[in-house]
Amino acid sequence: MSTEQDDLLRAVEATLFAAEEPMSAEALSTHLGGADVRGALRDLAAQYDGRGINLVERGKRWHFQTAPDLAHLLRREREQVRRLSRAATEVLAIVAYHEPVSRAEIESIRGVQTSGGTLDVLMEAGWVRVAGRREVPGRPVIYATTPEFLAHFGLQSRRDLPGIDELRAAGLLDPVEEALEGLLGETGPDEESAAEAEDDGESGEAEGILPDETA
């Protein structure tokens, strides 16, 4: 490796280490005077592979993180698990598979009204964000997932979301099979309404997992 390449590698490493939040390759390049950093990012990721700290890409943004198998060593508090309501699980799935999507579009897919509190819960969790407004009459707010959502579920991008057959094969459609199948068009509005009636008030038995503390 030439001195110039080594200097760029070290500069990218130092910049990511000091960054307050994940950075895209474009942002890194701008910060480093227009340098082509993509090769350096790949080389760094390879160097950190298998070590206690890994360089990972989530949602086209790069950051250092603790190796997953060592996360338990850094937890300062016991993880307390809270569960998402069935309604929140359905809304999160709809946003993930259809983003950007408006509240009216979410309700159309679910076949029932969606409480504003359900979206608030998902935004407070850091998994859903306001992505702007749709350029139609009324300019409704539209929602999308966040890089935190991708990181929590170990996805590099939305292209890594599993299909319905994969979810069923993994046994992950029970007990939320109706919700997810409805999302992907395998159930109709009447079935969705029945599911909502069982989960009246945007509450009920927990389906998704939302940890209070992370490593």
Kinemage of the C-alpha trace (Angstrom):
@kinemage 1
@onewidth
@group {chain A} dominant
@subgroup {mainchain}
@vectorlist {calphas} color= white
{ca met a 1} P 0.000 0.000 0.000
{ca ser a 2} L 1.362 3.402 -0.955
{ca thr a 3} L 1.876 6.182 1.546
{ca glu a 4} L -0.961 8.143 -0.040
{ca gln a 5} L -3.387 5.211 0.282
{ca asp a 6} L -2.290 4.580 3.853
{ca asp a 7} L -2.813 8.231 4.757
{ca leu a 8} L -6.337 8.146 3.284
{ca leu a 9} L -7.142 4.947 5.162
{ca arg a 10} L -6.010 6.522 8.432
{ca ala a 11} L -7.937 9.718 7.703
{ca val a 12} L -11.173 7.815 7.050
{ca glu a 13} L -10.644 5.748 10.186
{ca ala a 14} L -10.030 8.825 12.337
{ca thr a 15} L -13.003 10.691 10.891
{ca leu a 16} L -15.444 7.836 11.513
{ca phe a 17} L -14.048 7.248 14.978
{ca ala a 18} L -14.635 10.884 15.950
{ca ala a 19} L -17.991 11.317 14.168
{ca glu a 20} L -21.035 11.821 16.376
{ca glu a 21} L -23.236 9.849 13.978
{ca pro a 22} L -22.811 7.452 11.024
{ca met a 23} L -21.528 9.059 7.826
{ca ser a 24} L -22.197 8.330 4.173
{ca ala a 25} L -19.345 7.837 1.711
{ca glu a 26} L -20.319 11.148 0.112
{ca ala a 27} L -20.128 13.012 3.434
{ca leu a 28} L -16.748 11.442 4.184
{ca ser a 29} L -15.460 12.398 0.751
{ca thr a 30} L -16.583 16.004 1.220
{ca his a 31} L -15.000 16.155 4.654
{ca leu a 32} L -11.719 14.846 3.274
{ca gly a 33} L -11.518 17.275 0.363
{ca gly a 34} L -13.195 15.192 -2.319
{ca ala a 35} L -11.087 12.047 -1.920
{ca asp a 36} L -12.485 8.766 -3.265
{ca val a 37} L -13.104 6.953 0.009
{ca arg a 38} L -15.027 3.885 -1.148
{ca gly a 39} L -11.944 1.715 -1.538
{ca ala a 40} L -10.656 2.861 1.844
{ca leu a 41} L -14.002 1.986 3.462
{ca arg a 42} L -13.900 -1.530 2.004
{ca asp a 43} L -10.295 -2.007 3.119
{ca leu a 44} L -11.079 -0.763 6.632
{ca ala a 45} L -14.131 -3.019 6.914
{ca ala a 46} L -11.951 -5.998 5.929
{ca gln a 47} L -9.279 -5.028 8.478
{ca tyr a 48} L -11.805 -4.773 11.306
{ca asp a 49} L -13.643 -7.967 10.375
{ca gly a 50} L -13.408 -10.468 13.224
{ca arg a 51} L -12.112 -7.906 15.727
{ca gly a 52} L -13.794 -6.493 18.815
{ca ile a 53} L -14.869 -3.435 16.838
{ca asn a 54} L -16.381 -3.744 13.363
{ca leu a 55} L -16.869 -1.165 10.620
{ca val a 56} L -20.354 -1.643 9.185
{ca glu a 57} L -22.626 0.010 6.614
{ca arg a 58} L -26.265 0.574 7.505
{ca gly a 59} L -28.560 2.482 5.163
{ca lys a 60} L -25.590 3.684 3.076
{ca arg a 61} L -23.957 5.197 6.174
{ca trp a 62} L -20.828 3.856 7.877
{ca his a 63} L -19.962 3.585 11.572
{ca phe a 64} L -17.957 1.551 14.056
{ca gln a 65} L -19.834 -0.791 16.364
{ca thr a 66} L -19.045 -3.396 18.968
{ca ala a 67} L -18.834 -6.917 17.586
{ca pro a 68} L -22.259 -8.496 18.180
{ca asp a 69} L -20.852 -11.437 20.162
{ca leu a 70} L -19.206 -9.025 22.649
{ca ala a 71} L -22.173 -6.708 23.223
{ca his a 72} L -23.068 -8.423 26.511
{ca leu a 73} L -19.729 -7.345 28.006
{ca leu a 74} L -20.595 -3.659 27.622
{ca arg a 75} L -24.128 -3.599 28.975
{ca arg a 76} L -24.286 -1.465 32.098
{ca glu a 77} L -27.892 -2.214 32.899
{ca arg a 78} L -30.053 -5.246 32.548
{ca glu a 79} L -32.054 -5.137 29.343
{ca gln a 80} L -35.746 -4.648 29.964
{ca val a 81} L -37.965 -5.823 27.146
{ca arg a 82} L -41.124 -3.941 26.246
{ca arg a 83} L -43.364 -5.149 23.495
{ca leu a 84} L -45.060 -3.342 20.676
{ca ser a 85} L -48.810 -3.666 20.336
{ca arg a 86} L -50.209 -5.605 17.420
{ca ala a 87} L -51.225 -2.298 15.806
{ca ala a 88} L -47.676 -0.890 16.138
{ca thr a 89} L -46.232 -4.075 14.649
{ca glu a 90} L -48.567 -3.804 11.655
{ca val a 91} L -47.792 -0.113 11.121
{ca leu a 92} L -44.023 -0.705 11.361
{ca ala a 93} L -44.263 -3.506 8.787
{ca ile a 94} L -46.322 -1.331 6.430
{ca val a 95} L -43.853 1.549 6.659
{ca ala a 96} L -40.893 -0.782 6.111
{ca tyr a 97} L -42.346 -2.479 3.023
{ca his a 98} L -44.145 0.510 1.457
{ca glu a 99} L -42.172 3.625 2.441
{ca pro a 100} L -42.558 6.477 2.007
{ca val a 101} L -46.181 6.111 3.067
{ca ser a 102} L -48.804 8.486 4.496
{ca arg a 103} L -51.078 7.792 7.438
{ca ala a 104} L -54.060 7.549 5.072
{ca glu a 105} L -52.193 4.952 3.002
{ca ile a 106} L -51.343 3.013 6.168
{ca glu a 107} L -55.008 3.009 7.132
{ca ser a 108} L -56.006 1.916 3.625
{ca ile a 109} L -53.677 -1.089 3.823
{ca arg a 110} L -54.752 -2.022 7.357
{ca gly a 111} L -58.424 -1.407 6.673
{ca val a 112} L -58.848 0.438 9.983
{ca gln a 113} L -57.984 3.819 11.453
{ca thr a 114} L -54.535 4.191 12.989
{ca ser a 115} L -54.035 6.044 16.252
{ca gly a 116} L -51.541 8.910 16.121
{ca gly a 117} L -50.050 7.434 19.289
{ca thr a 118} L -49.002 4.324 17.390
{ca leu a 119} L -46.814 6.339 15.032
{ca asp a 120} L -45.514 8.355 17.996
{ca val a 121} L -44.340 5.148 19.692
{ca leu a 122} L -42.454 4.072 16.586
{ca met a 123} L -40.858 7.507 16.175
{ca glu a 124} L -39.855 7.612 19.851
{ca ala a 125} L -38.213 4.209 19.345
{ca gly a 126} L -36.193 5.768 16.523
{ca trp a 127} L -37.461 3.293 13.922
{ca val a 128} L -39.805 5.579 11.960
{ca arg a 129} L -39.279 9.198 10.877
{ca val a 130} L -41.172 11.928 9.071
{ca ala a 131} L -39.849 11.871 5.487
{ca gly a 132} L -41.562 15.011 4.191
{ca arg a 133} L -44.921 15.633 2.528
{ca arg a 134} L -46.481 14.063 -0.526
{ca glu a 135} L -47.041 16.540 -3.366
{ca val a 136} L -50.791 15.984 -3.658
{ca pro a 137} L -53.749 18.078 -2.445
{ca gly a 138} L -53.500 18.480 1.310
{ca arg a 139} L -49.777 17.595 1.220
{ca pro a 140} L -50.035 14.758 3.777
{ca val a 141} L -47.037 13.870 5.927
{ca ile a 142} L -45.233 10.719 4.778
{ca tyr a 143} L -43.252 8.296 6.912
{ca ala a 144} L -40.178 6.108 6.356
{ca thr a 145} L -37.866 3.877 8.376
{ca thr a 146} L -34.558 5.069 9.842
{ca pro a 147} L -30.956 3.807 9.854
{ca glu a 148} L -31.618 2.810 13.487
{ca phe a 149} L -34.356 0.473 12.263
{ca leu a 150} L -31.904 -1.169 9.852
{ca ala a 151} L -29.223 -1.456 12.552
{ca his a 152} L -31.618 -2.961 15.118
{ca phe a 153} L -32.706 -5.702 12.723
{ca gly a 154} L -29.226 -6.217 11.216
{ca leu a 155} L -30.138 -5.018 7.716
{ca gln a 156} L -27.836 -3.178 5.326
{ca ser a 157} L -30.790 -1.798 3.354
{ca arg a 158} L -34.507 -2.375 2.799
{ca arg a 159} L -33.567 -4.804 0.023
{ca asp a 160} L -32.601 -7.207 2.822
{ca leu a 161} L -36.143 -7.319 4.227
{ca pro a 162} L -37.433 -10.896 4.122
{ca gly a 163} L -40.253 -11.934 1.813
{ca ile a 164} L -43.452 -13.566 3.017
{ca asp a 165} L -42.195 -17.094 2.200
{ca glu a 166} L -38.997 -16.511 4.187
{ca leu a 167} L -40.963 -15.241 7.177
{ca arg a 168} L -43.274 -18.234 7.100
{ca ala a 169} L -40.388 -20.707 6.743
{ca ala a 170} L -38.676 -19.139 9.752
{ca gly a 171} L -41.834 -19.454 11.837
{ca leu a 172} L -42.096 -15.692 12.297
{ca leu a 173} L -45.671 -15.307 11.057
{ca asp a 174} L -47.232 -16.686 14.209
{ca pro a 175} L -48.987 -14.901 15.889
{ca val a 176} L -48.725 -11.884 13.533
{ca glu a 177} L -49.328 -13.811 10.331
{ca glu a 178} L -52.592 -12.064 9.540
{ca ala a 179} L -50.984 -8.640 9.927
{ca leu a 180} L -48.026 -9.330 7.677
{ca glu a 181} L -49.961 -11.301 5.098
{ca gly a 182} L -52.485 -8.491 4.991
{ca leu a 183} L -49.612 -6.087 4.367
{ca leu a 184} L -48.422 -8.090 1.373
{ca gly a 185} L -51.900 -8.518 -0.060
{ca glu a 186} L -52.680 -12.039 1.087
{ca thr a 187} L -55.618 -11.046 3.319
{ca gly a 188} L -58.477 -8.667 2.708
{ca pro a 189} L -59.919 -5.676 4.602
{ca asp a 190} L -62.550 -7.777 6.370
{ca glu a 191} L -59.896 -9.966 7.945
{ca glu a 192} L -57.859 -6.903 8.906
{ca ser a 193} L -60.896 -5.373 10.606
{ca ala a 194} L -61.459 -8.564 12.549
{ca ala a 195} L -57.846 -8.568 13.684
{ca glu a 196} L -58.196 -4.943 14.791
{ca ala a 197} L -61.345 -5.749 16.755
{ca glu a 198} L -59.344 -8.259 18.748
{ca asp a 199} L -56.724 -5.590 19.398
{ca asp a 200} L -59.121 -2.728 20.220
{ca gly a 201} L -57.524 0.446 21.516
{ca glu a 202} L -54.160 -0.056 19.815
{ca ser a 203} L -53.136 -2.430 22.586
{ca gly a 204} L -53.066 -6.129 23.253
{ca glu a 205} L -50.633 -8.952 23.347
{ca ala a 206} L -47.150 -7.910 22.421
{ca glu a 207} L -45.774 -8.754 19.007
{ca gly a 208} L -42.631 -6.690 18.293
{ca ile a 209} L -39.743 -6.227 20.728
{ca leu a 210} L -38.487 -2.826 21.822
{ca pro a 211} L -35.516 -2.872 24.253
{ca asp a 212} L -35.018 0.006 26.680
{ca glu a 213} L -31.258 -0.324 26.692
{ca thr a 214} L -28.911 -1.338 23.944
{ca ala a 215} L -25.247 -2.236 24.014
